Amino acid sequence: MHYYAYLYCVKRETEIARVTLAGSVVNLLLVGLKAFAGLAGHSAAMISDAVHSLSDFITDIVVLVFVRVSARPQDEGHDYGHGKYETVATLFIGLALAAAAVGIVVSGAQKLASWLKGEELPAPGMLALWAALISIVVKELLYQYTRLKGKKLDSPALVANAWHHRSDALSSIGAAIGIGGAILLGKRWTVLDPLASIVVGAMLVKVAWDLLGPSFGELTDSSLPADTENEMLEIIKAVPGVEDPHNLRTRRVGNRIAAEVHIRLDGSLSLADAHDKASEVERRLRQRFGPQSHITVHMEPLDKRHQ
């Protein structure tokens, strides 16, 4: 079982690395495109968008490093493996996304304040608009691809990184609205840029919060959802001869689950038969929740009160 679990982890790590590398290449190309378009097109919004893409590239590197570490098998210093390194990566991505979101809001608010004071905001060029439109399409496609793979591989870090891709697409939408409005409606409407940035930044704060919550929960050993625990109890009850599963304790270790449970068995069973029952409970739970799951079963004799 441990051998197959190791092969699963290696295959999973390779797939996550492949998806993340594809995203990092796209992000690096977009950084160059946006920076050039922002400078040549005189667009502060596009330069800010380039910085956002740079933060995406940095988080790609974080995912590559931490997921590789999280795939390592258990050792003397990590009896439950290294799965929580992936949770740490998700936490870092959430924090980076929150920082980018706050930066967008602050920058937009400063520009809005300047406009309200009568300052004329610079009008961007068509090159910046085209860069924003290209970024929207590319990053939304990258979001869909990365999120699909993240769900399939049960990787919270990959799903978090997918949302970072979408955050870049959303910021590009804000930039496109501001740039397009300034071009089509004239300099008087350049205020659309900071207004759109504030709205997009607020949306990104919500996304970052949704990512950070589960990460903090996993790092503080929060239990699995109630419906998941109830499903586990039903699986255990379905094993013939197993009665009264209780004292169920659960938590997540990266993409893996850890569960401890007490079961009651006929006290007249031999040690070998009782062990087989416990092993069957472990087998069924691993079949449902993955071969790398950490399952511990404590056996108790069934007394008259539970017959």
Secondary structure, DSSP 8 states (H G I E B T S, - for coil): -HHHHHHHHHHHHHHHHHHHHHHHHHHHHHHHHHHHHHHHTT-HHHHHHHHHHHHHHHHHHHHHHHHHHHTS--BTTBTTTTTHHHHHHHHHHHHHHHHHHHHHHHHHHHHHHHHHTT-------HHHHHHHHHHHHHHHHHHHHHHHHHHHTT-HHHHHHHHHHHHHHHHHHHHHHHHHHHHHH-GGGTTHHHHHHHHHHHHHHHHHHHHHHHHHHHHTT----HHHHHHHHHHHHTSTT-EEEEEEEEEEETTEEEEEEEEEEETTS-HHHHHHHHHHHHHHHHHHH-TT-EEEEEEEEE-GGG-
